[in-house]
């Protein structure tokens, strides 16, 4: 499994593990991305908020799964147009921020917001230039 470089404020460190996960998740999201709110989406914990790029605003929803935090949440762009044919999306249109085997239970929802912002900026570059910037991994 590749070693992803991650800001410590976006992951669970040993002191975080002594407290309820939902409390720590809320603190991390509120501190780093106050424009995101916690919601219930189809019976699952989710966060929703807007991210701004150089050219547009996008609303992102990140929804946990039954196996969270051991399974990567689902990331969707729910407001803002994403062209068909855009790379790094699954067949159902959800966003691929990392391979599922790269996800660890120490990662937070705030980390996925940060990676969503990066993905959106890369999307806009792809939309204008026809190539996805940066290194890519096979899916």
C-alpha positions in Angstrom: 0.0 0.0 0.0 1.4 3.4 -0.9 2.3 5.8 1.9 0.2 9.0 1.4 1.5 12.2 2.8 -1.2 13.6 5.1 -1.5 16.7 7.4 -1.7 15.4 11.0 -4.8 17.7 11.6 -6.7 15.6 9.0 -6.0 12.2 10.6 -6.8 10.5 13.9 -3.7 10.5 16.2 -3.4 8.4 19.3 -5.0 11.1 21.6 -8.0 11.2 19.3 -8.6 7.5 19.7 -9.5 8.0 23.4 -12.6 10.1 22.5 -15.8 9.2 20.6 -15.0 9.2 16.8 -18.0 11.3 15.9 -16.9 14.1 18.3 -13.4 14.1 16.9 -14.7 14.0 13.3 -16.9 17.1 14.0 -14.0 19.0 15.6 -11.8 18.3 12.6 -14.4 19.3 10.0 -15.5 22.4 12.0 -11.9 23.6 12.4 -10.7 23.0 8.9 -13.9 23.3 6.8 -16.5 25.3 8.8 -18.7 25.6 5.6 -19.5 21.9 5.9 -22.4 20.6 8.0 -23.1 17.1 9.4 -26.3 15.6 7.9 -28.1 12.3 7.7 -28.1 10.9 4.2 -30.2 7.7 3.7 -29.6 6.7 7.3 -25.8 7.3 7.2 -23.7 10.0 8.7 -22.6 12.5 6.0 -21.2 15.9 5.6 -22.2 18.5 3.0 -20.7 21.8 2.0 -19.4 24.0 -0.8 -15.9 24.2 -2.1 -14.6 27.1 -4.3 -12.2 26.7 -7.1 -10.7 29.4 -9.3 -13.6 29.1 -11.7 -16.7 27.9 -9.8 -18.4 26.6 -6.7 -19.2 23.0 -6.1 -21.3 21.3 -3.4 -19.8 18.1 -2.1 -21.4 15.4 0.0 -19.3 12.8 1.7 -21.4 9.8 3.1 -20.1 7.2 5.4 -20.8 3.5 4.8 -22.0 0.8 7.2 -18.4 -0.2 7.7 -17.1 3.3 8.4 -14.3 4.0 9.4 -12.9 0.7 7.9 -14.3 1.5 4.4 -13.8 4.7 2.5 -16.9 7.0 2.4 -18.7 7.9 -0.8 -17.8 11.3 -2.3 -20.3 13.0 -4.6 -20.4 16.4 -6.4 -24.1 17.2 -5.8 -24.1 20.7 -7.2 -21.9 21.9 -10.0 -21.6 20.4 -13.4 -19.1 17.6 -14.0 -18.7 16.7 -17.6 -19.3 13.1 -18.7 -16.1 11.3 -19.6 -14.3 13.0 -16.6 -11.6 10.7 -15.3 -11.3 9.5 -11.7 -15.0 8.8 -11.2 -16.7 5.5 -10.7 -19.4 4.3 -13.1 -22.1 5.7 -10.7 -20.5 9.2 -11.0 -19.1 9.3 -7.5 -15.6 10.6 -7.1 -12.4 8.5 -6.8 -10.1 10.3 -4.4 -7.9 7.3 -3.7 -8.0 3.6 -4.2 -10.0 1.8 -1.5 -6.8 -0.1 -0.4 -5.2 3.2 0.4 -7.9 4.2 3.0 -7.1 3.6 6.6 -9.3 4.0 9.7 -7.0 6.8 10.8 -8.2 9.0 8.0 -11.0 11.5 8.7 -13.9 13.1 6.8 -11.9 16.3 6.8 -9.2 14.6 4.9 -11.7 13.7 2.2 -12.9 17.3 2.0 -9.3 18.4 1.5 -8.7 15.8 -1.2 -12.1 16.8 -2.8 -10.8 20.3 -3.2 -7.7 19.0 -4.9 -9.8 16.8 -7.2 -12.0 19.7 -8.2 -9.1 21.8 -9.1 -7.6 19.0 -11.2 -11.0 18.5 -12.8 -11.1 22.1 -13.9 -7.6 21.8 -15.3 -8.7 18.7 -17.2 -11.8 20.5 -18.4 -9.7 23.3 -19.9 -6.7 21.4 -21.2 -7.8 17.8 -21.8 -5.2 16.2 -19.5 -5.4 15.3 -15.8 -2.6 17.0 -13.9 -0.2 15.0 -11.6 0.5 11.4 -11.1 -2.2 8.9 -11.8 -2.8 5.4 -10.5 -4.5 2.5 -12.2 -8.0 1.8 -11.0 
